[in-house]
Amino acid sequence: MPGAIGTKRIGILLAKAGILWAFLGLFIILSILSPAFITPNNLMNVVKQMSVNGIMGIAMTFVLILGGIDLSVGSLIALTSVCAAFFARQSLELPLIVPIAVSLLVGVAAGAINGFGIAYVGISPFIMTLAMMSCLRGLAQVLSNGTPIFGLSKQFNGIANGFVLGIPNLVYFLVVILIIGIFVLRKTVFGKWVYAIGGNEVSARLSGINTRWIKVVVYMSSGLLAGVCGVLMASRITSGSPIIGVGYELNAISAAVIGGVSMSGGTGNLLGTLVGALIMGVIQNGLDILGVSAFYQQIIQGLIIMVAVFLDIKSKSRI
Amino acid sequence: MRKAYRVAAVAVAATALLVGGAALAAGSSDKKVKNFAFFISHQQNEFMVGLAQAVVDAGKAQGVNVKVYTGDSDPAKQNSQVDNAIAQQVDGIMLDPASFDGLSAAVQAAVDAKIPIITVHESVSNQDLAAAYVGVDLKLGGQREMEQAAKDLNGKGNIAFMYGALGHPAQIAITEGGKEVLAKNPDVKVVLDGTGNWVAPDALSLAENWLSTGKQIDAIVCNNDGMALGVLPALRSAKKVGAIKLYGLDAPPEAMKAIKAGEETASIYNDSKTEGKKAVETMIAVSEGKPVDKKIIIAPIVITKDNVDQYLK
């Protein structure tokens, strides 16, 4: 009876999605504790605030499934925000495509350097991207002369701050990138290769997969998405700044790992990462709304994440 | 194979030592011009970048060499940097400590090596060992900022207080100054507080969340303008620019523009050029054995719409 089996499969999937239940539980608790949390305006704020982390979480999911890591994304976001802002200044009157294109190109270039160093020179991903984290941050400081760049065009500021059909633009960016990511990861051969390399690189290579080229592409994609986030962040804070993005790589890794991606590669999915990013966003937003003292926020954030992942592990082990 | 790599590594290290030593010898043979070292805790905002530049420029103007070392907000790194400078026998040390307690060993080491040392911009726990402190008074700046806010609110209203990175010496000093003024103004209440970590994205998210609470906010007072300028987009979205007064500290050009435009209410200008100039002057005097004041404070200037044109370049 196909109908009954289908229901059973959905039941198992829902039971295994421990992290989703953790998110829903958190959501309900915060709604009860504060009516201000559940207003449409605040819920839109939550999604706006987690969108950049969500996008970088998607990028990081690919990198982690591959068996790598990218510690340079925070610095790259700062660098691309500076590049975008430089060309987005009202005084230059350049078409909108210029700052966006420059930011994406810089992102891809940095990603390519990471990929080349890791796949062709053989430097470990941790070391290579750690070194780039420092270089890119320094480059951002040098290019901006240590000061943020303001005076951006209204059009550029509208990219992150605008609304379409009553929904913030940032949501559309996140959703579109998520859909593309899910399509690539689940429906293309490329996606299967990424899982294969992460699962067992040696067998992947021996079975004829071009592991080096695929690694470069994955790191380039991470760089590309960092470039997107550079534009979005510069637009959101109406300035390009060399000091933003500190710790963003850890936030992206957290979102992915909370969502079930394994740090040793080979497993994970993008919907889990999305829930991970949502949990992080909801916690930060909720604690601010509740007026929890800043000193306690960090402790509480850590505890909630521990509980959420604990619930997730327990749900997976029972099936 | 492995042995060859080890031999190569030792050879490279030995060469580096020899080259470094030769460079040091070449550098220190110039005895006429004094060589000072300025250890700045970080250059992560406009003010600090300006301060480092001001020190270098003042050095050139006064005919001395000043080399700037950036500590990346890491006391351990700064301790190493100071140790290296002592080993190189610099003529004087200007120290902007990354932490109040964490640099006491460095100060002691300089005193033991008989190298003149002054602190700049922030003080250290064993400040009495240093020849002088030259700097802005961040606590005084925090006081002036909150006094302006209290004045603009006519002594009564709701404030949301935004801190810099928690535990950072500047955050502690500025907040302490602000809280002292609040204690004297009991009808000015802090209804919300939190940290924006000195940066615009965090400040923006926090301000958005504050505005969502529905609480009555009459003014947002920030430990620095990096955050105040990050709060502005949130005020613009909520159409509360001007309705909610906004205060910052540092007064970089962009903040001064915002004050002129009426988007920001007031800020505190700490003149980094004067601070840098006075630091170098004091360092030279100390290194020549001349008497100096133990504490040289650069007074904070309150910038409002009324006087912003004087300072806006």
Interface residues (C-beta under 8 A of the other chain):
Chain A: S34 A36 T39 N41 N42 N45 K48 Q49 Q141 N145 G146 T147 P148 F150 N157 N161 M233 R236 I237 T238 S239 S241 I243 I244 V246 Q284 N285 D288 I289 G291 S293 A294 F295 Q297
Chain B: Q43 Q44 N45 E46 M48 V49 Y163 L166 L192 D193 G194 T195 W198 V199 A200 P201 L204 S205 L206 E208 N209 W210 S212 T213 G214 G226 L229 G230 L232 P233 S237 P252 E254 K257
